[in-house]
Amino acid sequence: MEAKFTTGSTMRHVVVMTVTASAGLLSLFLVDALNLFYISMLGVTELAAAIGFAGTIQFFMISVSIGLLIAGTATISRAIGAGESKRARELAGSSIVTAFLMMSALAAVLWIYREDALRLLGAKDEALEQASFFLAIALPSVPLIGIGMSCSGTLRAMGEAQQAMYVTLGGGAIAAVLDPILIFALDLGLTGAAIALALTRLGIAAIGLWLLIVRHKMVARPSLPIWLRDIRPLAQIAGPAMATQLSTPFGNAYLTTIVADFGDDAVAGWAVIGRMTALAFGGIFALAGAVGPIIGQNYGAKIWPRIAMTYRDALIFAAIYVVVAWAALAALTPFIIDGFGLVGAGAEIVSTFMTYAAGAFVFTGALFTSNAAFNNLGRPLWSTLFNWSRDAGVIPLLALALGGSLGVAGAIWIQALAGVIVGTVAVIVGWRCVRKIASRDLPPAIAASVDVPAFASGRIAPNLAPAVLDTPDDQSRPQPLASADKNR
């Protein structure tokens, strides 16, 4: 089994992995948007509200599945990098079983208490009844999305970026076909939307399993002893990763309460920002999951300099991506405001974000890149710490300190400033972490003098060359994968 990320340009790996990951992610964003759009076309406000409430519940489930994906990707990519093919296949099987069991348990609990959960979100009357009905059909398919996401993560760990993209793109294509047929042609309305969602998840799981089991023969037959052995390393990353993913909904909910004080126009503008953020910065949201396998393979192969190279290149890519997306948003601002019919506070909020505050996503990209490093270098709790410090710490503190002094766009500026503060600290800590890794196994006196940028780019400083090259017995030096992989 080839560890594709241990050779070649790290920047190319970062670009390919992020672009393919974001393409799959955007397909899911578009499907969700189309689903809501189709239901809205029925002209029944309660149905659209029901989709919104149900979507909030399902967003929680997706966040959990992403945490499980990150854990599987990190552990499997390390095994591949170390040339341990049999171990990688066993971990792939264990991660799928874990995702299925975890998502099944959560889905069962939410199915039983779905009405209570919807009431906590503010659903009532007809919207509550319709949302509960939608979830009754959709929740049993949640374990399937866990399987599909786990398969996609394993494909990324293998370096099969395009095939990982096909898993989610395939699901998007299924939904694009089934939604209008079931909702309109068969006149099933909300029921049709729920059935289409369940069938889409079945398609995602089927595509993922076919690619892994049939095409790559990557999944070892799960057994209880192997699963019990693997559950610990998976849980050590999955727990913090799931907690990390759940911080963003918390921060957004807090900011929404601030925006709501300025009326319905402001809330409408805030909703538009949410959709524009997902579409414009999908690559940034995909960055942590995309970069993780690159870091993981090189960590497993003990090619320490390439970890620093990957971290550096991911930061550069994120900055360029954000600048381009920011320029596009700024240029499209008047068209978006007019297209969504925004006025007053809503127009002001959107204009402020797209013209000025969107640039702060450079620091969000830095935070997500650092999260990838922490998750794959054995420090997943650091990711949790930084994300929750932003969403449950810095954002509320800034809101209390600044109060209403920032006006209608206050939530926008608070979110941007919190991103700058936490992103800056995270990238400093992340760089110190990869710098330490890059100089691992070198004598202390030499490690202290490492020129990290040169070392990270593969050019060992001249004064280090003799010391490094004259240690032929250094057992930490990566061995050729062909000789290390005895299970191929």
Stockholm file with secondary structure:
# STOCKHOLM 1.0

chainA/1-488         MEAKFTTGSTMRHVVVMTVTASAGLLSLFLVDALNLFYISMLGVTELAAAIGFAGTIQFFMISVSIGLLIAGTATISRAIGAGESKRARELAGSSIVTAFLMMSALAAVLWIYREDALRLLGAKDEALEQASFFLAIALPSVPLIGIGMSCSGTLRAMGEAQQAMYVTLGGGAIAAVLDPILIFALDLGLTGAAIALALTRLGIAAIGLWLLIVRHKMVARPSLPIWLRDIRPLAQIAGPAMATQLSTPFGNAYLTTIVADFGDDAVAGWAVIGRMTALAFGGIFALAGAVGPIIGQNYGAKIWPRIAMTYRDALIFAAIYVVVAWAALAALTPFIIDGFGLVGAGAEIVSTFMTYAAGAFVFTGALFTSNAAFNNLGRPLWSTLFNWSRDAGVIPLLALALGGSLGVAGAIWIQALAGVIVGTVAVIVGWRCVRKIASRDLPPAIAASVDVPAFASGRIAPNLAPAVLDTPDDQSRPQPLASADKNR
#=GR chainA/1-488 SS CCCGGGSSCHHHHHHHHHHHHHHHHHHHHHHHHHHHHHHHTTTCHHHHHHHHHHHHHHHHHHHHHHHHHHHHHHHHHHHHHTTCHHHHHHHHHHHHHHHHHHHHHHHHHHHHTHHHHHHHTTCCHHHHHHHHHHHHHHGGGHHHHHHHHHHHHHHHHHTCHHHHHHHHHHHHHHHHHHHHIIIIISCCHHHHHHHHHHHHHHHHHHHHHIIIIIISCCCCCCCHHHHHHHHHHHHHHHHHHHHHHTHHHHHHHHHHHHHHTTCHHHHHHHHHHHHHHHHHTHHHHHHHHHHHHHHHHHHHTTCHHHHHHHHHHHHHHHHHHHHHHHHHHHHHHHHHHHHTTCCHHHHHHHHHHHHTGGGGHHHHHHHHHHHHHHHHTTCHHHHHHHHHIIIIIIHHHHHHHHTTTTGGGHHHHHHHHHHHHHHHHHHHHHHHHHHHHHTTTSCHHHHHTCCHHHHHTTCCCGGGHHHHHTCTTCTTSCCCHHHHCCCC
#=GC SS_cons         CCCGGGSSCHHHHHHHHHHHHHHHHHHHHHHHHHHHHHHHTTTCHHHHHHHHHHHHHHHHHHHHHHHHHHHHHHHHHHHHHTTCHHHHHHHHHHHHHHHHHHHHHHHHHHHHTHHHHHHHTTCCHHHHHHHHHHHHHHGGGHHHHHHHHHHHHHHHHHTCHHHHHHHHHHHHHHHHHHHHIIIIISCCHHHHHHHHHHHHHHHHHHHHHIIIIIISCCCCCCCHHHHHHHHHHHHHHHHHHHHHHTHHHHHHHHHHHHHHTTCHHHHHHHHHHHHHHHHHTHHHHHHHHHHHHHHHHHHHTTCHHHHHHHHHHHHHHHHHHHHHHHHHHHHHHHHHHHHTTCCHHHHHHHHHHHHTGGGGHHHHHHHHHHHHHHHHTTCHHHHHHHHHIIIIIIHHHHHHHHTTTTGGGHHHHHHHHHHHHHHHHHHHHHHHHHHHHHTTTSCHHHHHTCCHHHHHTTCCCGGGHHHHHTCTTCTTSCCCHHHHCCCC
//
